[in-house]
Amino acid sequence: MTGLISVAGAAVVDSLENPKRLLAARRSAPPQFAGMWEFPGGKLEAGESFEDALHRELLEELGITVRLGSEVEPDAGAAWPLNERAVMRVWFAELLDGEPRPLQDHDELRWVPLGNGDEALTLPWIPADLPIVRALLERVASGLLN
Protein backbone atom coordinates (compact mmCIF):
# COMPACT_ATOMS: atom_id res chain seq x y z
CA MET A 1 0.00 0.00 0.00
CA THR A 2 3.05 2.27 -0.35
CA GLY A 3 2.20 5.59 -1.96
CA LEU A 4 -1.51 5.16 -1.43
CA ILE A 5 -3.62 7.11 1.05
CA SER A 6 -4.72 4.74 3.81
CA VAL A 7 -8.21 5.12 5.26
CA ALA A 8 -9.70 3.32 8.27
CA GLY A 9 -13.46 2.68 8.33
CA ALA A 10 -15.86 1.31 10.91
CA ALA A 11 -18.93 -0.85 10.47
CA VAL A 12 -20.46 0.25 13.78
CA VAL A 13 -23.03 -2.29 14.94
CA ASP A 14 -25.20 -2.47 18.04
CA SER A 15 -23.55 -5.76 19.12
CA LEU A 16 -20.55 -7.75 17.87
CA GLU A 17 -22.09 -10.96 19.20
CA ASN A 18 -25.56 -10.53 17.71
CA PRO A 19 -25.72 -7.50 15.39
CA LYS A 20 -29.16 -6.22 14.52
CA ARG A 21 -28.30 -2.71 13.29
CA LEU A 22 -25.53 -0.91 11.38
CA LEU A 23 -24.73 2.78 11.80
CA ALA A 24 -24.49 4.55 8.43
CA ALA A 25 -23.26 8.12 8.02
CA ARG A 26 -24.40 10.52 5.28
CA ARG A 27 -21.66 12.71 3.78
CA SER A 28 -22.09 16.48 3.75
CA ALA A 29 -19.06 17.07 1.48
CA PRO A 30 -17.34 17.02 -0.99
CA PRO A 31 -20.07 17.87 -3.51
CA GLN A 32 -19.72 14.63 -5.52
CA PHE A 33 -20.42 12.57 -2.37
CA ALA A 34 -22.76 14.89 -0.44
CA GLY A 35 -25.98 13.05 0.40
CA MET A 36 -24.40 9.61 -0.05
CA TRP A 37 -23.86 7.12 2.77
CA GLU A 38 -20.59 5.67 4.01
CA PHE A 39 -18.78 3.96 6.84
CA PRO A 40 -17.45 6.53 9.32
CA GLY A 41 -13.69 6.82 9.64
CA GLY A 42 -10.86 8.67 7.98
CA LYS A 43 -7.26 8.96 6.86
CA LEU A 44 -4.37 7.68 8.91
CA GLU A 45 -2.00 10.27 10.30
CA ALA A 46 1.78 9.76 10.12
CA GLY A 47 2.86 6.81 12.26
CA GLU A 48 -0.70 5.87 13.19
CA SER A 49 -2.06 2.32 12.97
CA PHE A 50 -5.38 1.64 11.29
CA GLU A 51 -6.91 0.76 14.65
CA ASP A 52 -5.62 3.94 16.35
CA ALA A 53 -6.86 6.06 13.45
CA LEU A 54 -10.28 4.45 13.70
CA HIS A 55 -10.62 5.19 17.42
CA ARG A 56 -9.49 8.80 16.86
CA GLU A 57 -11.75 9.38 13.86
CA LEU A 58 -14.86 7.93 15.52
CA LEU A 59 -14.35 10.17 18.54
CA GLU A 60 -13.80 13.24 16.34
CA GLU A 61 -16.57 12.54 13.79
CA LEU A 62 -19.26 10.93 15.95
CA GLY A 63 -18.26 11.48 19.61
CA ILE A 64 -18.15 7.74 20.35
CA THR A 65 -15.76 5.09 21.62
CA VAL A 66 -15.95 1.54 20.31
CA ARG A 67 -14.67 -1.99 20.77
CA LEU A 68 -13.25 -3.36 17.55
CA GLY A 69 -14.21 -6.77 16.21
CA SER A 70 -12.92 -8.53 13.13
CA GLU A 71 -11.88 -6.85 9.91
CA VAL A 72 -14.18 -6.96 6.87
CA GLU A 73 -11.53 -8.11 4.43
CA PRO A 74 -11.82 -8.06 0.65
CA ASP A 75 -11.60 -11.31 -1.32
CA ALA A 76 -8.44 -10.06 -3.04
CA GLY A 77 -5.77 -7.77 -1.64
CA ALA A 78 -5.17 -6.33 1.80
CA ALA A 79 -7.59 -3.40 1.52
CA TRP A 80 -10.65 -2.14 -0.34
CA PRO A 81 -9.83 0.21 -3.24
CA LEU A 82 -11.55 3.60 -2.91
CA ASN A 83 -10.03 5.14 -6.02
CA GLU A 84 -6.66 5.11 -7.81
CA ARG A 85 -5.04 6.96 -4.89
CA ALA A 86 -6.67 5.51 -1.74
CA VAL A 87 -7.52 2.23 -0.03
CA MET A 88 -9.64 1.49 3.02
CA ARG A 89 -9.64 -1.20 5.66
CA VAL A 90 -12.90 -1.70 7.60
CA TRP A 91 -13.52 -3.25 11.01
CA PHE A 92 -16.70 -4.23 12.78
CA ALA A 93 -17.04 -2.03 15.85
CA GLU A 94 -19.44 -2.10 18.79
CA LEU A 95 -20.54 1.13 20.43
CA LEU A 96 -19.10 1.35 23.96
CA ASP A 97 -19.65 4.94 25.01
CA GLY A 98 -21.33 8.06 23.68
CA GLU A 99 -24.40 8.79 21.62
CA PRO A 100 -23.43 8.97 17.92
CA ARG A 101 -23.82 12.51 16.57
CA PRO A 102 -22.76 13.94 13.18
CA LEU A 103 -19.99 16.23 14.47
CA GLN A 104 -17.79 16.38 11.33
CA ASP A 105 -18.17 15.50 7.65
CA HIS A 106 -21.74 14.15 8.02
CA ASP A 107 -25.21 15.69 8.24
CA GLU A 108 -27.17 12.59 9.27
CA LEU A 109 -26.62 9.25 10.96
CA ARG A 110 -28.97 6.30 10.65
CA TRP A 111 -29.19 2.90 12.32
CA VAL A 112 -30.04 0.48 9.51
CA PRO A 113 -31.61 -2.90 10.38
CA LEU A 114 -29.46 -5.87 9.36
CA GLY A 115 -32.15 -8.58 9.60
CA ASN A 116 -33.14 -7.88 6.03
CA GLY A 117 -29.98 -6.98 4.14
CA ASP A 118 -32.00 -5.44 1.36
CA GLU A 119 -32.79 -2.43 3.57
CA ALA A 120 -29.10 -1.58 3.97
CA LEU A 121 -28.67 -1.85 0.20
CA THR A 122 -31.45 0.67 -0.49
CA LEU A 123 -29.32 3.56 0.81
CA PRO A 124 -27.33 5.47 -1.83
CA TRP A 125 -23.86 4.37 -0.69
CA ILE A 126 -20.67 5.94 -1.98
CA PRO A 127 -19.85 3.60 -4.89
CA ALA A 128 -16.56 2.38 -3.36
CA ASP A 129 -18.36 1.43 -0.12
CA LEU A 130 -21.08 -0.68 -1.79
CA PRO A 131 -18.94 -3.85 -2.20
CA ILE A 132 -17.97 -3.50 1.47
CA VAL A 133 -21.64 -3.31 2.46
CA ARG A 134 -22.31 -6.52 0.52
CA ALA A 135 -19.35 -8.29 2.16
CA LEU A 136 -20.46 -7.05 5.58
CA LEU A 137 -23.99 -8.41 5.07
CA GLU A 138 -22.52 -11.81 4.09
CA ARG A 139 -20.35 -11.81 7.22
CA VAL A 140 -23.31 -10.88 9.45
CA ALA A 141 -25.45 -13.63 7.90
CA SER A 142 -22.68 -16.18 8.57
CA GLY A 143 -21.98 -14.88 12.11
CA LEU A 144 -18.30 -14.00 11.47
CA LEU A 145 -17.85 -10.71 13.35
CA ASN A 146 -15.23 -11.25 16.04
N, C-alpha and C positions, 0 to 999 in steps of 0.2 A: 504493500500500500504506500510505498515511498512516492512522494510527490503529489499524492492525492490529499484532499481535505478529508479529515476523519470526523464523522458525526456519530454521536451516541444517541439512541432513541429508546424510549420506554413504552412498553405495552402495559400500561397501568391497569390492573384488574382489582376487583374487590376482594379476591382471595386467591392465593397461589394454589391452595389445595383443592378448591372447588369453585373456579371462576364462573360467575354468572353475568358480569358486566365488564366492559372495556371503556376506559376513559379516552375519548377522542377530543382533539383540540383543533379549532378552526382558525386558520391563518388570517391575520389582518394585513399582512404585507409579505413580500413585495407584490405589486399589482397582478402579476401573472398567476400568483397562488392565493391571493386574497379570496376568502370565501370557501376555500378548499380545506379538507380535513387532513390531519397528520398525527403522527406519534410525537408527543412532546419530547424535547431534548435539544441538543445543539452541538456546536463544534468543540473539539478538544482544544484546550490551551496547551502551550508548550510544556512538555514534561508530564502531562496529565494522563492518567489511564482512562480507558473508556468508562469504567465503573465510577471513578471519581468525577469525571465530567458529567455523567448522568445524575449523580446525587446533587452536584452544584447546579446544573441546569434546571432540575425539577424544583429545587428550592427557589431559584430566581424567577422562573417562568410561572410556577403554579403555587408556590408557598407550601410545598409538601415535602415530607421525608418518606422514603420507601425502603422496603426490603426487596433485594433483587432475587429473582428466581433464575431459571435457565435462559440461555440465549436462544432467540429465534434465528436459527442459522439458515442461510440459503443452501440450495441443493449443490451449487457449484461455487467455489471461491470462499474466501474468509469473510466477506462482507457484501451487503446489498448495494449495487450501483445506484447512485442517485442521478448522476449525469457524468459527462466525460471527465469532470474534475473532482468529484466527491463520492465517497462511499459511506454507508451507515451500517452500524451493528446495533441490534435491537435486543433488549432483555425484557422478559416478563418482570413486573414489579408490583408489589402489593403495598397499598397505602398504609403507612404506619402512623403518621401524625400530620395534622393540618387538614383544612378543608380546601380542596382544589379551587383556585380562582385564576382567571386569565390576567396575570400581572404584566406579562411581556409577550409580544409577538402574536397573541391570540385575542379574539373578541368574544369567543364562546367556547365553553366546554360542555361535553355531553357524555353521559354514561349510556353506552349502547349495549342492549341485551345480547348475550352470546348464545343463548339457548337455540335461537334460530339464526344461523350465520348469515342468512339472506339480509337481515336487517342491517348488519354492519356493512354489507356490501352495497346498500342503497345510498350511503353517504358519498358525496363527490370527493373522493380521496385524491391527494396529490398523486399524479400517475406513478411516480417511483415508489410510493408507499403501498399501492394496491397489491402487488405480488406478496408483500410482507403481510398484509391483512389476510390474504388467502392462506399463507403458510401458518399464520397464527391460529386461524380457525381450525385448520387440520390438527394442529398440536393440541388445542383445547379439546377437540372431539376425541382425540386419542389419550388425553390425560397426561401429556408429557410437558409439565410446566416447571418442575423443580428437580 
